[in-house]
């Protein structure tokens, strides 16, 4: 039994998300979100016992200021001395890390080395890491990489069909993302179905604002839809997903756009938002599509069709299909999307159980296919923070 609590930190360039978890029960005792870091009106919001409290960070509006404020809040609730270790989410561990690791100077140098692969995120993680080392003196820190789970992909899945020297010189290849979620969800799926994960060929769709899909066989990632960056693959909230790379020269020549403008457009103004012209939020898209808004209807159909197409291709990567798994905000809640995706997959022998599909929402896991289906489709809520807490406790010896 872990007596100590785990602090999980997820630092972005202008934000810091934190949670204090009981590693045994998974209970979140306190959570926080610092926003607008490095701007004069930075602030942090704490949630404790269902109550929210906002604290101004303008005196020290950076990651260190946010971690200091968090320490003060923990002290106010007598939680500071109960923290046993800190777990940090890190976006890219490149090819250096295939599992979570206890932080030392070498690991910090490794995360720095991976900065070209996550130029916005890895520097922010390092700021959070250094602030945690200074403010929570003496506590072990563990880093958990989004890319680590995908390091098992075979070479033919992660290599791009471009001159090979680009991989050798610059590390240009598929790395994938959402790895911590996939690791958690593949374990939970096996547990839920009462099977050994080594015996399951799974296709797992993590559908949130960012969305990706992964083939898992033998408990290992075989292929995934996100690539060098999270831009590749499915239609997402604001990202285009797969697109002909020639759009860069086409738009440069015809729309006079620069590389950075096109990159920004593909990452921030595309996907559900770009197609519908309305919103990146799936709920809004579903509501407006139901009212007949043509852009919302098209956005929804494209999201569903691309996802179904990818499920087909990921069954190849998994060597067949025993379980199709839906997770993430959309996967866990949108019965409409799940039903319509399964509507494309009758040829794989998957048939929806309407009633079960409606019940599997708001954190409820459940099989959503009929008993005569050739494979199961199942909804499994993800919990990346808990996975980070588990790794952190294990590697810290708690
Ligand atoms: P993030 O990638 O930011 O972690 P989440 O996993 O929280 O995102 O997922 C956010 C997405 O989930 C949003 O598009 C939101 O509209 C969608 N979502 C949440 N609840 C529902 C619901 N009941 N029906 C459809 N979509 C939902």
Boltz pocket constraint, residues with backbone or C-beta under 6 A from the ligand:
constraints:
  - pocket:
      binder: B
      contacts: [[A, 207], [A, 208], [A, 209], [A, 210], [A, 237], [A, 280], [A, 281], [A, 282], [A, 283], [A, 284], [A, 286], [A, 328], [A, 329], [A, 330], [A, 333], [A, 334], [A, 335]]
      max_distance: 6.0
